[in-house]
Amino acid sequence: MSFGIRSATQADAAALLAIYAPFVEHTAVSFETAAPDVAEFASRIRKANAQFAWLVAERDGTLLGYAYGSTHRERAAYRWSVETSAYLDPRFQRQGIGLALYRALLPQLAARGFCHAFAGATLPNDASIALHRRAGFEPIGVFESVGRKFGRWHDVAWMQRKLRDAPPDE
């Protein structure tokens, strides 16, 4: 299957939200409890592109999935760490799209000076764990019972990948 990867734009918000909303509404993959509206999602894309990167996979005008970087933690000492996320339309999972998105995203984050990428996966989620392992992430631990959704507690496995040795100009 042939597809391209490009930077997301705010005009992609509705199509990307259509991919994301079912994860919010029907799974514990996302810890959001209500899907954002299109305006909020467009704002997230704008903010991510300004500081990190937000990429989409596209084939013949259809958005297949996306991956992006976001703030790992707010404190200044964390400024060279980034959290990553990827979401794929279920029809296009297990076709190498997530890995291709990460292979494009991670170098962009490194070029922006980020040194370490972190990713969390609500357990169980074998597909997400496998994707992150293929993208070079290593497991670093599990936060047990860290999120409560759908009336029960959920664990989150955390993974890390080194992007570069040191931040720029330090």
DSSP file (Angstrom, degrees, kcal/mol; ACC not computed):
  #  RESIDUE AA STRUCTURE BP1 BP2  ACC     N-H-->O    O-->H-N    N-H-->O    O-->H-N    TCO  KAPPA ALPHA  PHI   PSI    X-CA   Y-CA   Z-CA
    1    1 A M              0   0    0      0, 0.0     2,-0.4     0, 0.0    94,-0.0   0.000 360.0 360.0 360.0 126.9    0.0    0.0    0.0
    2    2 A S        +     0   0    0      2,-0.0     2,-0.3     0, 0.0     0, 0.0  -0.763 360.0 153.5 -95.4 135.8    1.4    3.3   -1.0
    3    3 A F        -     0   0    0     -2,-0.4     2,-0.3    56,-0.1    56,-0.2  -0.976  30.7-130.7-153.6 161.4    0.9    6.4    1.1
    4    4 A G  E     -A   58   0A   0     54,-3.1    54,-3.0    -2,-0.3     2,-0.4  -0.782  10.6-141.6-113.9 161.2    2.6    9.7    1.8
    5    5 A I  E     +A   57   0A   0     -2,-0.3     2,-0.3    52,-0.2    52,-0.2  -0.984  30.6 155.0-122.6 134.0    3.5   11.4    5.1
    6    6 A R  E     -A   56   0A   0     50,-2.1    50,-3.0    -2,-0.4     2,-0.2  -0.927  48.0 -77.1-147.3 169.2    3.2   15.2    5.5
    7    7 A S  E     -A   55   0A   0     -2,-0.3    48,-0.3    48,-0.2     2,-0.1  -0.496  51.2-116.6 -69.3 139.8    2.8   17.8    8.2
    8    8 A A        -     0   0    0     46,-3.2     2,-0.3    -2,-0.2    46,-0.1  -0.429  28.4-157.5 -71.8 151.7   -0.8   18.0    9.5
    9    9 A T    >   -     0   0    0     -2,-0.1     3,-1.8     1,-0.0     4,-0.2  -0.847  33.4-106.8-123.1 165.3   -2.7   21.3    9.0
   10   10 A Q  G >  S+     0   0    0     -2,-0.3     3,-1.6     1,-0.3     4,-0.3   0.795 118.3  67.6 -61.8 -26.4   -5.6   22.7   10.9
   11   11 A A  G 3  S+     0   0    0      1,-0.3     3,-0.3     2,-0.1     4,-0.3   0.699  93.4  60.0 -66.5 -17.8   -7.7   21.8    7.9
   12   12 A D  G <> S+     0   0    0     -3,-1.8     4,-2.6     1,-0.2     5,-0.3   0.525  76.6  99.9 -82.3  -6.5   -7.1   18.1    8.7
   13   13 A A  H <> S+     0   0    0     -3,-1.6     4,-2.8     1,-0.2     5,-0.2   0.865  78.8  48.1 -55.0 -46.9   -8.7   18.5   12.1
   14   14 A A  H  > S+     0   0    0     -3,-0.3     4,-1.7    -4,-0.3    -1,-0.2   0.926 115.1  44.8 -62.8 -44.6  -12.1   17.0   11.3
   15   15 A A  H  > S+     0   0    0     -4,-0.3     4,-0.9     2,-0.2    -1,-0.2   0.895 116.2  46.3 -67.6 -39.5  -10.7   13.9    9.5
   16   16 A L  H  X S+     0   0    0     -4,-2.6     4,-2.3     1,-0.2     3,-0.4   0.874 109.7  54.0 -71.3 -36.2   -8.1   13.3   12.3
   17   17 A L  H  X S+     0   0    0     -4,-2.8     4,-3.2    -5,-0.3    -1,-0.2   0.862 101.9  59.3 -63.9 -34.4  -10.7   13.8   15.0
   18   18 A A  H  < S+     0   0    0     -4,-1.7    -1,-0.2    -5,-0.2    -2,-0.2   0.830 109.4  44.4 -62.8 -31.0  -12.8   11.1   13.2
   19   19 A I  H  < S+     0   0    0     -4,-0.9     4,-0.5    -3,-0.4    -2,-0.2   0.905 119.9  40.8 -74.3 -43.6   -9.9    8.8   13.8
   20   20 A Y  H >X S+     0   0    0     -4,-2.3     4,-1.4     1,-0.2     3,-1.3   0.887  98.8  70.4 -76.2 -42.1   -9.3    9.8   17.4
   21   21 A A  H 3X S+     0   0    0     -4,-3.2     4,-3.0     1,-0.3     3,-0.3   0.837  94.2  54.7 -52.8 -43.6  -12.8   10.2   18.8
   22   22 A P  H 3> S+     0   0    0      0, 0.0     4,-2.1     0, 0.0     5,-0.3   0.845 105.5  54.7 -61.3 -30.2  -13.7    6.4   18.8
   23   23 A F  H <> S+     0   0    0     -3,-1.3     4,-1.0    -4,-0.5     7,-0.7   0.886 113.8  41.9 -66.8 -37.4  -10.5    5.8   20.9
   24   24 A V  H  < S+     0   0    0     -4,-1.4    -1,-0.2    -3,-0.3    -3,-0.1   0.933 120.7  40.9 -70.8 -47.4  -11.8    8.3   23.4
   25   25 A E  H  < S+     0   0    0     -4,-3.0    -2,-0.2    -5,-0.2    -1,-0.1   0.749 129.3  22.3 -78.4 -26.0  -15.4    7.2   23.4
   26   26 A H  H  < S+     0   0    0     -4,-2.1     2,-0.3    -5,-0.3    -1,-0.2   0.460 116.5  43.9-125.7  -2.9  -15.0    3.4   23.3
   27   27 A T     <  -     0   0    0     -4,-1.0     3,-0.3    -5,-0.3   123,-0.1  -0.879  65.8-127.8-137.9 168.9  -11.6    2.5   24.7
   28   28 A A  S    S+     0   0    0     -2,-0.3    -4,-0.1     1,-0.2    94,-0.1   0.196  83.1 103.5 -98.2  12.9   -9.1    3.3   27.4
   29   29 A V  S    S+     0   0    0     -6,-0.4     2,-0.4     1,-0.1    93,-0.4   0.919  87.4  39.0 -59.4 -43.1   -6.4    3.9   24.9
   30   30 A S  S    S-     0   0    0     -7,-0.7    -3,-0.1    -3,-0.3    -1,-0.1  -0.877  76.1-148.3-104.0 141.1   -6.9    7.7   25.5
   31   31 A F        +     0   0    0     -2,-0.4     2,-0.2   118,-0.0   117,-0.1   0.387  66.0 111.2 -90.6   4.6   -7.6    8.9   29.0
   32   32 A E        -     0   0    0      1,-0.1    -2,-0.1   117,-0.0     3,-0.1  -0.550  56.0-158.1 -68.4 145.8   -9.7   11.7   27.7
   33   33 A T  S    S+     0   0    0      1,-0.3     2,-0.4    -2,-0.2    -1,-0.1   0.563  75.8  34.9-104.8 -11.1  -13.3   11.0   28.7
   34   34 A A  S    S-     0   0    0      0, 0.0    -1,-0.3     0, 0.0    -9,-0.0  -0.991  87.7-115.2-141.0 134.4  -15.0   13.2   26.0
   35   35 A A        -     0   0    0     -2,-0.4   -18,-0.0    -3,-0.1   -14,-0.0  -0.414  34.8-118.2 -66.5 139.8  -13.8   13.8   22.5
   36   36 A P        -     0   0    0      0, 0.0     2,-0.1     0, 0.0    -1,-0.1  -0.264  29.9-106.9 -69.1 165.3  -12.7   17.4   21.8
   37   37 A D     >  -     0   0    0      1,-0.1     4,-2.3     4,-0.0     5,-0.2  -0.401  35.8 -97.5 -85.8 173.8  -14.6   19.4   19.1
   38   38 A V  H  > S+     0   0    0      1,-0.2     4,-2.7     2,-0.2     5,-0.2   0.881 122.6  54.0 -61.3 -40.7  -13.0   20.2   15.8
   39   39 A A  H  > S+     0   0    0      1,-0.2     4,-2.0     2,-0.2    -1,-0.2   0.919 110.5  46.4 -61.9 -43.7  -11.9   23.7   16.8
   40   40 A E  H  > S+     0   0    0      2,-0.2     4,-2.0     1,-0.2    -1,-0.2   0.904 112.6  50.3 -64.5 -41.0  -10.1   22.3   19.9
   41   41 A F  H  X S+     0   0    0     -4,-2.3     4,-2.1     1,-0.2    -2,-0.2   0.904 109.3  51.0 -65.5 -40.5   -8.5   19.6   17.7
   42   42 A A  H  X S+     0   0    0     -4,-2.7     4,-2.3     1,-0.2    -1,-0.2   0.895 108.6  52.5 -61.8 -39.8   -7.3   22.2   15.2
   43   43 A S  H  X S+     0   0    0     -4,-2.0     4,-2.5     1,-0.2    -2,-0.2   0.887 107.1  52.3 -63.4 -39.3   -5.8   24.2   18.0
   44   44 A R  H  X S+     0   0    0     -4,-2.0     4,-2.6     2,-0.2    -2,-0.2   0.906 109.1  49.7 -62.9 -41.6   -3.9   21.1   19.2
   45   45 A I  H  X S+     0   0    0     -4,-2.1     4,-2.5     2,-0.2    -2,-0.2   0.938 111.5  48.6 -62.4 -46.8   -2.5   20.6   15.7
   46   46 A R  H  X S+     0   0    0     -4,-2.3     4,-1.6     1,-0.2    -2,-0.2   0.928 114.0  45.9 -59.0 -47.5   -1.4   24.2   15.5
   47   47 A K  H  X S+     0   0    0     -4,-2.5     4,-1.5     1,-0.2     5,-0.4   0.904 112.5  50.1 -64.7 -42.3    0.3   24.1   18.9
   48   48 A A  H  X S+     0   0    0     -4,-2.6     4,-2.9     1,-0.2    -1,-0.2   0.918 111.0  48.9 -63.9 -42.7    2.0   20.8   18.2
   49   49 A N  H  < S+     0   0    0     -4,-2.5    -1,-0.2     1,-0.2    -2,-0.2   0.818 106.5  57.8 -67.3 -29.6    3.4   22.0   14.9
   50   50 A A  H  < S+     0   0    0     -4,-1.6    -1,-0.2    -5,-0.2    -2,-0.2   0.879 128.0  10.8 -68.4 -37.7    4.7   25.2   16.5
   51   51 A Q  H  < S+     0   0    0     -4,-1.5    -2,-0.2    -3,-0.2    -3,-0.2   0.743 139.4   6.8-112.1 -32.4    6.9   23.5   19.0
   52   52 A F  S  < S-     0   0    0     -4,-2.9     2,-0.3    -5,-0.4    -3,-0.1   0.415  90.6 -90.4-118.4-111.8    7.1   19.8   18.1
   53   53 A A        -     0   0    0     16,-0.3    16,-2.2     2,-0.0     2,-0.4  -0.888  20.6-160.1-170.6 149.0    5.6   18.2   14.9
   54   54 A W  E     - B   0  68A   0     -2,-0.3   -46,-3.2    14,-0.2     2,-0.3  -0.949  19.4-173.2-138.1 115.6    2.3   16.6   13.9
   55   55 A L  E     -AB   7  67A   0     12,-3.1    12,-2.1    -2,-0.4     2,-0.4  -0.816   7.9-159.1-113.6 149.4    2.4   14.3   10.9
   56   56 A V  E     -AB   6  66A   0    -50,-3.0   -50,-2.1    -2,-0.3     2,-0.5  -0.942  13.5-138.3-123.7 148.8   -0.3   12.5    8.9
   57   57 A A  E     -AB   5  65A   0      8,-2.4     7,-2.9    -2,-0.4     8,-1.0  -0.911  31.4-178.0-101.5 134.2   -0.2    9.5    6.7
   58   58 A E  E     -AB   4  63A   0    -54,-3.0   -54,-3.1    -2,-0.5     2,-0.4  -0.990  19.7-176.0-139.7 140.5   -2.4   10.0    3.6
   59   59 A R  E >  S- B   0  62A   0      3,-2.4     3,-2.4    -2,-0.4   -56,-0.1  -0.969  78.1 -21.2-136.9 122.1   -3.3    8.0    0.5
   60   60 A D  T 3  S-     0   0    0     -2,-0.4     3,-0.1     1,-0.3    -1,-0.0   0.859 128.1 -49.0  50.4  42.2   -5.5    9.4   -2.3
   61   61 A G  T 3  S+     0   0    0      1,-0.2     2,-0.5     0, 0.0    -1,-0.3   0.400 113.3 119.0  82.3  -3.6   -6.8   12.2    0.0
   62   62 A T  E <   -B   59   0A   0     -3,-2.4    -3,-2.4   -47,-0.0     2,-0.5  -0.848  61.5-135.6 -98.1 127.4   -7.7    9.8    2.8
   63   63 A L  E     -B   58   0A   0     -2,-0.5    -5,-0.2    -5,-0.2     3,-0.1  -0.720  21.3-177.5 -83.1 124.4   -6.0   10.3    6.1
   64   64 A L  E     -     0   0A   0     -7,-2.9    25,-2.9    -2,-0.5     2,-0.3   0.737  57.0 -45.8 -94.3 -28.3   -4.9    6.9    7.5
   65   65 A G  E     -BC  57  88A   0     -8,-1.0    -8,-2.4    23,-0.3    -1,-0.3  -0.972  51.0-131.9 174.3-180.0   -3.4    8.0   10.8
   66   66 A Y  E     -BC  56  87A   0     21,-2.7    21,-2.6    -2,-0.3     2,-0.3  -0.982   5.3-162.1-153.9 161.3   -1.2   10.5   12.6
   67   67 A A  E     +BC  55  86A   0    -12,-2.1   -12,-3.1    -2,-0.3     2,-0.3  -0.987  18.7 169.2-145.2 147.3    1.7   10.8   15.0
   68   68 A Y  E     -BC  54  85A   0     17,-2.2    17,-1.9    -2,-0.3     2,-0.3  -0.972  28.4-120.9-153.7 165.1    2.8   13.9   17.0
   69   69 A G  E     + C   0  84A   0    -16,-2.2   -16,-0.3    -2,-0.3     2,-0.3  -0.820  31.7 170.8-107.3 152.5    5.0   15.2   19.8
   70   70 A S  E     - C   0  83A   0     13,-2.3    13,-2.7    -2,-0.3     2,-0.1  -0.929  43.7 -59.9-151.1 173.6    3.8   17.0   22.8
   71   71 A T  E     - C   0  82A   0     -2,-0.3    11,-0.2    11,-0.2     3,-0.1  -0.348  35.2-162.9 -60.3 130.3    5.0   18.3   26.2
   72   72 A H  S    S-     0   0    0      9,-0.7     2,-0.3     1,-0.4    -1,-0.1   0.936  74.3 -15.8 -78.7 -50.9    6.3   15.6   28.4
   73   73 A R        -     0   0    0      8,-0.2    -1,-0.4     5,-0.2     8,-0.1  -0.966  62.0-123.0-149.4 158.3    6.2   17.7   31.6
   74   74 A E  S    S+     0   0    0     -2,-0.3     5,-0.1    -3,-0.1    -1,-0.1   0.786  75.6 102.4 -78.7 -29.4    5.8   21.4   32.3
   75   75 A R  S >  S-     0   0    0      1,-0.1     3,-1.8     3,-0.1    -2,-0.2  -0.231  79.2-119.6 -62.7 146.1    8.9   22.0   34.4
   76   76 A A  G >  S+     0   0    0      1,-0.3     3,-2.0     2,-0.2     4,-0.1   0.809 108.7  63.9 -57.8 -35.6   11.8   23.7   32.6
   77   77 A A  G 3  S+     0   0    0      1,-0.3     3,-0.4     2,-0.1    -1,-0.3   0.703  98.8  56.8 -65.6 -17.2   14.3   20.8   33.2
   78   78 A Y  G X  S+     0   0    0     -3,-1.8     3,-2.6     1,-0.2    -1,-0.3   0.405  72.9 108.3 -88.7   1.8   12.0   18.6   31.0
   79   79 A R  T <  S+     0   0    0     -3,-2.0    -1,-0.2     1,-0.3    -2,-0.1   0.663  76.1  52.5 -61.7 -16.5   12.2   20.9   28.0
   80   80 A W  T 3  S+     0   0    0     -3,-0.4    35,-3.2    -4,-0.1    36,-1.4   0.317  96.8  82.6-100.9   8.5   14.4   18.5   26.0
   81   81 A S  E <   - d   0 116A   0     -3,-2.6    -9,-0.7    33,-0.2     2,-0.4  -0.852  60.7-167.7-108.8 149.0   12.1   15.6   26.5
   82   82 A V  E     -Cd  71 117A   0     34,-2.4    36,-2.8    -2,-0.3     2,-0.4  -0.988  16.0-138.4-137.7 143.7    9.0   15.0   24.4
   83   83 A E  E     -Cd  70 118A   0    -13,-2.7   -13,-2.3    -2,-0.4     2,-0.3  -0.843  23.3-156.8 -98.7 140.5    6.0   12.7   24.6
   84   84 A T  E     -C   69   0A   0     34,-2.9    36,-0.4    -2,-0.4     2,-0.3  -0.874  12.0-179.0-119.3 152.1    4.9   11.0   21.4
   85   85 A S  E     -C   68   0A   0    -17,-1.9   -17,-2.2    -2,-0.3     2,-0.4  -0.988   5.3-169.0-144.3 150.7    1.5    9.5   20.4
   86   86 A A  E     -C   67   0A   0     -2,-0.3     2,-0.4   -19,-0.2   -19,-0.2  -0.996   2.3-175.7-142.6 138.6    0.2    7.8   17.3
   87   87 A Y  E     -C   66   0A   0    -21,-2.6   -21,-2.7    -2,-0.4     2,-0.4  -1.000   5.7-168.8-134.9 133.7   -3.3    6.9   16.2
   88   88 A L  E     -C   65   0A   0     -2,-0.4   -23,-0.3   -23,-0.3     5,-0.1  -0.944  33.7-106.7-122.1 143.0   -4.4    4.9   13.2
   89   89 A D    >   -     0   0    0    -25,-2.9     3,-2.9    -2,-0.4     4,-0.3  -0.513  38.1-124.0 -57.8 128.3   -7.7    4.4   11.6
   90   90 A P  G >  S+     0   0    0      0, 0.0     3,-1.0     0, 0.0    -1,-0.2   0.769 109.0  64.9 -53.1 -27.0   -8.5    0.8   12.6
   91   91 A R  G 3  S+     0   0    0      1,-0.2    -2,-0.1   -27,-0.1   -27,-0.0   0.712 108.2  40.8 -67.4 -17.7   -8.9   -0.1    8.9
   92   92 A F  G X  S+     0   0    0     -3,-2.9     3,-0.6   -28,-0.2     5,-0.4   0.210  85.8 122.6-118.5  14.7   -5.2    0.7    8.3
   93   93 A Q  T <   +     0   0    0     -3,-1.0   -28,-0.0    -4,-0.3    -4,-0.0  -0.380  68.2  27.0 -74.1 157.4   -3.6   -0.8   11.4
   94   94 A R  T 3  S+     0   0    0      1,-0.1    -1,-0.2    -2,-0.1    -3,-0.0   0.822  90.5 104.8  60.9  36.2   -0.8   -3.4   11.1
   95   95 A Q  S <  S-     0   0    0     -3,-0.6    -2,-0.1   -94,-0.0    -1,-0.1   0.196  99.5 -98.4-126.0  13.0    0.3   -2.2    7.6
   96   96 A G  S  > S+     0   0    0      3,-0.0     4,-2.0     4,-0.0     5,-0.1   0.490  91.8 117.7  85.8   3.1    3.5   -0.4    8.6
   97   97 A I  H  > S+     0   0    0     -5,-0.4     4,-2.6     2,-0.2     5,-0.2   0.925  73.3  49.8 -71.8 -44.3    1.8    3.1    8.7
   98   98 A G  H  > S+     0   0    0      1,-0.2     4,-2.4     2,-0.2    -1,-0.2   0.916 112.5  47.8 -60.2 -43.5    2.5    3.7   12.4
   99   99 A L  H  > S+     0   0    0      2,-0.2     4,-2.7     1,-0.2    -1,-0.2   0.908 110.9  51.1 -65.0 -41.4    6.1    2.7   12.0
  100  100 A A  H  X S+     0   0    0     -4,-2.0     4,-1.4     2,-0.2    -2,-0.2   0.904 109.5  51.2 -62.3 -40.5    6.5    5.0    9.0
  101  101 A L  H  X S+     0   0    0     -4,-2.6     4,-2.8     1,-0.2     3,-0.4   0.939 112.3  45.6 -61.4 -46.4    5.0    7.9   10.9
  102  102 A Y  H  X S+     0   0    0     -4,-2.4     4,-2.6     1,-0.2    -2,-0.2   0.889 108.1  56.6 -64.8 -38.3    7.4    7.4   13.8
  103  103 A R  H  < S+     0   0    0     -4,-2.7    -1,-0.2     1,-0.2    -2,-0.2   0.791 115.5  38.9 -64.6 -25.9   10.4    7.0   11.4
  104  104 A A  H  X S+     0   0    0     -4,-1.4     4,-0.9    -3,-0.4    -2,-0.2   0.834 118.3  48.0 -86.7 -38.2    9.4   10.4   10.0
  105  105 A L  H  X S+     0   0    0     -4,-2.8     4,-2.2    -5,-0.2     3,-0.3   0.931 103.2  57.5 -70.7 -47.9    8.5   12.0   13.3
  106  106 A L  H  X S+     0   0    0     -4,-2.6     4,-2.4     1,-0.3     5,-0.2   0.873 105.5  48.9 -60.3 -42.8   11.4   11.1   15.5
  107  107 A P  H  > S+     0   0    0      0, 0.0     4,-2.5     0, 0.0    -1,-0.3   0.875 110.3  53.2 -63.5 -34.2   14.1   12.7   13.3
  108  108 A Q  H  X S+     0   0    0     -4,-0.9     4,-1.1    -3,-0.3    -2,-0.2   0.909 109.7  47.8 -65.0 -40.2   12.1   15.9   13.2
  109  109 A L  H  <>S+     0   0    0     -4,-2.2     5,-2.0     2,-0.2     3,-0.3   0.904 111.5  50.1 -66.8 -40.7   11.9   16.0   17.0
  110  110 A A  H ><5S+     0   0    0     -4,-2.4     3,-1.9     1,-0.2    -2,-0.2   0.909 106.9  55.0 -62.4 -41.3   15.6   15.4   17.2
  111  111 A A  H 3<5S+     0   0    0     -4,-2.5    -1,-0.2     1,-0.3    -2,-0.2   0.775 102.9  57.0 -63.4 -25.7   16.2   18.2   14.8
  112  112 A R  T 3<5S-     0   0    0     -4,-1.1    -1,-0.3    -3,-0.3    -2,-0.2   0.387 128.0 -99.9 -86.4   4.1   14.2   20.5   17.0
  113  113 A G  T < 5S+     0   0    0     -3,-1.9    -3,-0.2     1,-0.3     2,-0.2   0.386  72.1 146.5  99.7  -3.5   16.6   19.6   19.9
  114  114 A F      < -     0   0    0     -5,-2.0    -1,-0.3     1,-0.1   -33,-0.2  -0.482  25.8-171.6 -71.6 136.8   14.6   17.0   21.8
  115  115 A C        +     0   0    0    -35,-3.2    48,-3.8     1,-0.3    49,-1.4   0.759  64.8  30.2-101.2 -30.6   16.9   14.4   23.3
  116  116 A H  E     -dE  81 162A   0    -36,-1.4   -34,-2.4    46,-0.3     2,-0.4  -0.998  61.8-155.5-137.2 135.3   14.5   11.7   24.6
  117  117 A A  E     -dE  82 161A   0     44,-3.1    44,-2.5    -2,-0.4     2,-0.3  -0.903  12.0-166.4-108.7 138.3   11.1   10.6   23.5
  118  118 A F  E     -dE  83 160A   0    -36,-2.8   -34,-2.9    -2,-0.4     2,-0.3  -0.923   5.1-175.8-122.0 147.8    8.6    9.0   25.8
  119  119 A A  E     - E   0 159A   0     40,-2.1    40,-2.6    -2,-0.3     2,-0.4  -0.996   9.4-155.6-144.6 139.7    5.4    7.1   25.0
  120  120 A G  E     - E   0 158A   0    -36,-0.4     2,-0.4    -2,-0.3    38,-0.2  -0.899   5.9-167.7-113.6 145.2    2.7    5.6   27.2
  121  121 A A  E     - E   0 157A   0     36,-2.3    36,-2.7    -2,-0.4     2,-0.1  -0.977  23.1-126.9-134.6 120.9    0.4    2.8   26.3
  122  122 A T  E     - E   0 156A   0     -2,-0.4    34,-0.3   -93,-0.4     6,-0.1  -0.436  51.6 -84.5 -62.3 134.1   -2.6    1.8   28.3
  123  123 A L  S    S+     0   0    0     32,-2.7    32,-0.4    -2,-0.1     2,-0.1  -0.699 107.7  35.9 -96.3 146.0   -2.4   -1.9   29.1
  124  124 A P  S    S+     0   0    0      0, 0.0    -1,-0.1     0, 0.0    -2,-0.1   0.566  76.8 127.6 -80.0 146.1   -3.2   -4.3   27.6
  125  125 A N     >  +     0   0    0     -4,-0.1     4,-2.3    -2,-0.1     3,-0.2  -0.400  20.7 170.5-160.0  72.7   -2.3   -3.0   24.2
  126  126 A D  H  > S+     0   0    0      1,-0.2     4,-2.5     2,-0.2     5,-0.2   0.841  78.8  56.0 -57.9 -36.8    0.0   -5.4   22.4
  127  127 A A  H  > S+     0   0    0      2,-0.2     4,-2.4     1,-0.2    -1,-0.2   0.922 109.6  44.5 -65.4 -44.1   -0.2   -3.5   19.1
  128  128 A S  H  > S+     0   0    0     -3,-0.2     4,-2.5     2,-0.2     5,-0.2   0.913 113.4  50.4 -67.5 -42.1    1.0   -0.2   20.6
  129  129 A I  H  X S+     0   0    0     -4,-2.3     4,-2.3     1,-0.2    -2,-0.2   0.931 112.5  47.7 -60.0 -45.1    3.8   -1.9   22.6
  130  130 A A  H  X S+     0   0    0     -4,-2.5     4,-2.6    -5,-0.2    -2,-0.2   0.910 110.6  51.5 -64.2 -42.7    5.0   -3.7   19.4
  131  131 A L  H  X S+     0   0    0     -4,-2.4     4,-1.6     1,-0.2    -2,-0.2   0.948 111.8  46.0 -58.9 -48.9    4.9   -0.5   17.3
  132  132 A H  H  <>S+     0   0    0     -4,-2.5     5,-2.8     1,-0.2    -1,-0.2   0.881 111.4  51.8 -66.1 -37.0    7.0    1.4   19.9
  133  133 A R  H ><5S+     0   0    0     -4,-2.3     3,-1.6     1,-0.2    -1,-0.2   0.928 109.6  49.9 -62.4 -44.1    9.5   -1.5   20.2
  134  134 A R  H 3<5S+     0   0    0     -4,-2.6    -1,-0.2     1,-0.3    -2,-0.2   0.810 107.4  55.8 -63.8 -28.2    9.8   -1.5   16.4
  135  135 A A  T 3<5S-     0   0    0     -4,-1.6    -1,-0.3    -5,-0.2    -2,-0.2   0.380 127.9 -98.6 -86.1   4.8   10.4    2.2   16.5
  136  136 A G  T < 5S+     0   0    0     -3,-1.6    26,-0.3     1,-0.3     2,-0.2   0.555  74.3 143.4  95.0   8.1   13.3    1.8   18.9
  137  137 A F      < -     0   0    0     -5,-2.8    -1,-0.3    -6,-0.2    24,-0.2  -0.573  35.6-151.0 -80.0 145.6   11.5    2.5   22.2
  138  138 A E  E     -F  160   0A   0     22,-3.0    22,-2.4    -2,-0.2     2,-0.1  -0.923  23.5-107.1-114.7 141.9   12.6    0.5   25.3
  139  139 A P  E     +F  159   0A   0      0, 0.0    20,-0.3     0, 0.0     3,-0.1  -0.429  36.2 173.0 -66.9 140.4   10.3   -0.3   28.2
  140  140 A I  E     -     0   0A   0     18,-3.0     2,-0.3     1,-0.4    19,-0.2   0.448  54.1 -55.5-126.5  -6.3   11.0    1.7   31.3
  141  141 A G  E     -F  158   0A   0     17,-1.1    17,-3.4     2,-0.0     2,-0.4  -0.870  45.0 -95.7 153.5 175.9    8.2    0.8   33.7
  142  142 A V  E     -F  157   0A   0     -2,-0.3     2,-0.8    15,-0.2    15,-0.2  -0.993  16.6-146.3-129.1 128.5    4.5    0.6   34.4
  143  143 A F  E >   -F  156   0A   0     13,-3.0    13,-2.4    -2,-0.4     3,-0.7  -0.862  30.4-143.4 -88.1 112.2    2.4    3.1   36.2
  144  144 A E  E 3  S-     0   0A   0     -2,-0.8    11,-0.2     1,-0.2    10,-0.1  -0.596  70.2  -8.8 -84.1 137.6   -0.2    0.9   37.9
  145  145 A S  E 3  S+     0   0A   0     -2,-0.3    -1,-0.2     1,-0.1    10,-0.2   0.867  86.7 143.2  49.0  45.6   -3.8    2.0   38.3
  146  146 A V  E <   +     0   0A   0      8,-1.3     2,-0.4    -3,-0.7     9,-0.2   0.727  57.9  41.3 -89.7 -23.7   -2.9    5.5   37.0
  147  147 A G  E     -F  154   0A   0      7,-1.7     7,-2.4    -4,-0.2     2,-0.6  -0.977  64.4-154.6-129.6 140.4   -6.0    6.3   35.0
  148  148 A R  E     +F  153   0A   0     -2,-0.4     2,-0.3     5,-0.2     5,-0.2  -0.953  29.4 148.3-116.9 121.0   -9.6    5.6   35.8
  149  149 A K  E >   +F  152   0A   0      3,-2.2     3,-1.2    -2,-0.6  -121,-0.1  -0.992  61.6  14.1-150.5 144.2  -12.0    5.3   32.9
  150  150 A F  T 3  S-     0   0    0     -2,-0.3    -1,-0.1     1,-0.2     3,-0.1   0.825 130.3 -58.9  58.1  33.9  -15.2    3.3   32.3
  151  151 A G  T 3  S+     0   0    0      1,-0.2     2,-0.3    -3,-0.0    -1,-0.2   0.631 118.9  81.2  76.5  14.7  -15.5    2.5   36.0
  152  152 A R  E <  S- F   0 149A   0     -3,-1.2    -3,-2.2    -5,-0.0     2,-0.2  -0.985  77.7-102.8-148.7 161.9  -12.1    0.8   36.4
  153  153 A W  E     - F   0 148A   0     -2,-0.3     2,-0.4    -5,-0.2    -5,-0.2  -0.513  31.3-158.0 -82.7 149.7   -8.4    1.5   36.9
  154  154 A H  E     - F   0 147A   0     -7,-2.4    -7,-1.7    -2,-0.2    -8,-1.3  -0.987   8.3-138.8-131.2 140.2   -5.9    1.2   34.0
  155  155 A D  E     -     0   0A   0    -32,-0.4   -32,-2.7    -2,-0.4     2,-0.4  -0.632  13.9-149.7 -90.1 153.4   -2.2    0.6   34.0
  156  156 A V  E     -EF 122 143A   0    -13,-2.4   -13,-3.0   -34,-0.3     2,-0.4  -0.987   3.4-147.8-128.7 122.8    0.1    2.5   31.6
  157  157 A A  E     -EF 121 142A   0    -36,-2.7   -36,-2.3    -2,-0.4     2,-0.4  -0.722  17.8-149.4 -83.4 134.9    3.4    1.0   30.3
  158  158 A W  E     -EF 120 141A   0    -17,-3.4   -18,-3.0    -2,-0.4   -17,-1.1  -0.886  14.6-175.5-110.9 140.4    6.0    3.7   29.6
  159  159 A M  E     -EF 119 139A   0    -40,-2.6   -40,-2.1    -2,-0.4     2,-0.3  -0.912   5.5-158.7-130.7 156.0    8.7    3.5   27.0
  160  160 A Q  E     -EF 118 138A   0    -22,-2.4   -22,-3.0    -2,-0.3     2,-0.4  -0.980   6.9-171.5-138.5 147.5   11.6    5.7   26.1
  161  161 A R  E     -E  117   0A   0    -44,-2.5   -44,-3.1    -2,-0.3     2,-0.3  -0.990  24.3-128.4-139.3 132.2   13.8    6.3   23.0
  162  162 A K  E     +E  116   0A   0     -2,-0.4   -46,-0.3   -26,-0.3     3,-0.1  -0.614  24.1 178.4 -76.3 134.3   17.0    8.4   22.9
  163  163 A L        -     0   0    0    -48,-3.8     2,-0.3     1,-0.5   -47,-0.2   0.744  64.7 -12.9-105.1 -35.7   16.9   10.9   20.0
  164  164 A R        -     0   0    0    -49,-1.4    -1,-0.5     1,-0.1   -53,-0.0  -0.969  62.0-113.1-161.4 164.2   20.2   12.7   20.5
  165  165 A D  S    S+     0   0    0     -2,-0.3    -1,-0.1     1,-0.2   -50,-0.1   0.870  91.4   2.3 -75.2 -38.3   23.0   13.0   23.1
  166  166 A A  S    S-     0   0    0    -52,-0.1    -1,-0.2   -51,-0.0     3,-0.1  -0.982  77.4 -98.6-149.1 154.5   22.6   16.6   24.1
  167  167 A P    >   -     0   0    0      0, 0.0     3,-0.8     0, 0.0   -53,-0.1  -0.305  55.8 -85.9 -68.8 161.2   20.4   19.6   23.4
  168  168 A P  T 3  S+     0   0    0      0, 0.0   -56,-0.0     0, 0.0     0, 0.0  -0.374 105.6   7.3 -67.7 147.0   21.6   22.2   20.9
  169  169 A D  T 3         0   0    0      1,-0.1     0, 0.0    -3,-0.1     0, 0.0   0.818 360.0 360.0  55.2  38.6   23.9   25.0   22.1
  170  170 A E    <         0   0    0     -3,-0.8    -1,-0.1     0, 0.0     0, 0.0   0.398 360.0 360.0-119.6 360.0   24.3   23.6   25.6
